Amino acid sequence: MKRFLFISAAVALSLSGCASGPKNFSTVDELKAAYIQAGGPCASGTTVDTSSITAASKDLTGLAGYSCTNDIGLFVFPSKKARDYFVDLLDGASSASKTGIHMVLGEKWLVAGVTLDNKKFAAALGGTAKY
């Protein structure tokens, strides 16, 4: 019986290492690498000039962004509060333009775009899908 419990515990521990849970990305380059590894189209792109965005709020200072396509953007934030502020900005913009923006949210990062398959990338990146 003890052997069975030991084997069961060992299997459970090994499987827990494979589970995809919330992931943290400290830099936009880490997020970009994970997005590409998950199948995201980001072979070429540009760094986002965030100066006009950070001018909107001191909370956004430290925001980094990368545009993978004309539609898909990757962003890393200095705090969850900054991420939430940015999400509110995106929600306002999508309401005004009547265009939904699909998002994958992590604690201090997000991937967003009109054509983003947010359910696929939420699972792959360890985030939450939002539309």
URVENZI-V471107 format. One record per residue. RES is the residue in one letter. SS is DSSP state (alpha for helix, beta for strand, coil for the rest). PSI is psi in radians with two decimals (999 if undefined). BURIAL is I if it has 16 or more other C-alpha atoms within 10 Angstrom, else O. Layout:
# URVENZI-V471107
res={RES	RES}
ss={SS	SS}
psi={PSI	PSI}
burial={BURIAL	BURIAL}
This chain:
# URVENZI-V471107
res={M	K	R	F	L	F	I	S	A	A	V	A	L	S	L	S	G	C	A	S	G	P	K	N	F	S	T	V	D	E	L	K	A	A	Y	I	Q	A	G	G	P	C	A	S	G	T	T	V	D	T	S	S	I	T	A	A	S	K	D	L	T	G	L	A	G	Y	S	C	T	N	D	I	G	L	F	V	F	P	S	K	K	A	R	D	Y	F	V	D	L	L	D	G	A	S	S	A	S	K	T	G	I	H	M	V	L	G	E	K	W	L	V	A	G	V	T	L	D	N	K	K	F	A	A	A	L	G	G	T	A	K	Y}
ss={coil	alpha	alpha	alpha	alpha	alpha	alpha	alpha	alpha	alpha	alpha	alpha	alpha	alpha	alpha	alpha	coil	coil	coil	coil	coil	coil	coil	coil	coil	coil	coil	alpha	alpha	alpha	alpha	alpha	alpha	alpha	alpha	alpha	alpha	coil	coil	coil	coil	coil	coil	coil	coil	beta	beta	coil	coil	coil	alpha	alpha	alpha	alpha	coil	coil	coil	alpha	alpha	alpha	coil	coil	coil	beta	beta	beta	beta	coil	coil	coil	coil	coil	beta	beta	beta	beta	coil	coil	coil	alpha	alpha	alpha	alpha	alpha	alpha	alpha	alpha	alpha	alpha	alpha	alpha	alpha	alpha	alpha	alpha	alpha	alpha	coil	coil	coil	coil	beta	beta	beta	beta	coil	coil	coil	beta	beta	beta	beta	beta	coil	coil	coil	coil	alpha	alpha	alpha	alpha	alpha	alpha	alpha	alpha	coil	coil	beta	beta	beta	coil}
psi={-0.73	-0.66	-0.73	-0.77	-0.71	-0.79	-0.74	-0.76	-0.71	-0.73	-0.77	-0.74	-0.71	-0.63	-0.56	-0.48	-0.36	-0.27	2.44	2.03	-2.91	2.38	2.60	2.40	2.11	-0.48	2.78	-0.50	-0.68	-0.76	-0.74	-0.79	-0.74	-0.69	-0.76	-0.77	-0.54	0.01	0.16	2.45	1.80	0.65	-0.65	2.66	-2.91	2.63	2.36	2.28	1.84	0.12	-0.71	-0.52	-0.79	-0.36	-0.37	-0.49	2.43	-0.47	-0.40	-0.05	2.21	-0.09	2.36	2.46	2.72	2.29	1.98	-0.71	-3.12	-0.26	-0.62	2.19	2.56	2.34	2.46	2.37	2.72	-0.31	2.89	-0.63	-0.74	-0.73	-0.78	-0.68	-0.78	-0.71	-0.73	-0.69	-0.78	-0.74	-0.73	-0.75	-0.70	-0.57	-0.74	-0.67	-0.06	0.54	2.14	2.50	2.10	2.41	2.66	2.11	2.31	-3.09	-0.82	0.62	2.85	2.68	2.30	2.61	2.71	-0.66	0.13	2.30	1.45	-0.52	-0.73	-0.86	-0.41	-0.80	-0.76	-0.60	-0.11	0.63	-2.94	2.30	2.39	2.50	999}
burial={O	O	O	O	O	O	O	O	O	O	O	O	O	O	O	O	O	O	O	O	O	O	O	I	I	O	I	I	I	O	I	I	O	I	I	O	O	O	O	I	O	I	O	O	O	O	O	I	O	I	O	O	O	I	O	O	O	O	I	I	I	O	I	I	I	I	I	I	O	O	O	I	I	I	I	I	I	I	I	O	O	I	I	I	I	I	I	O	O	I	I	O	O	O	O	O	O	O	O	I	I	I	I	I	I	I	I	I	I	I	I	I	I	I	O	I	O	I	I	O	I	I	I	I	I	I	I	I	I	O	O}
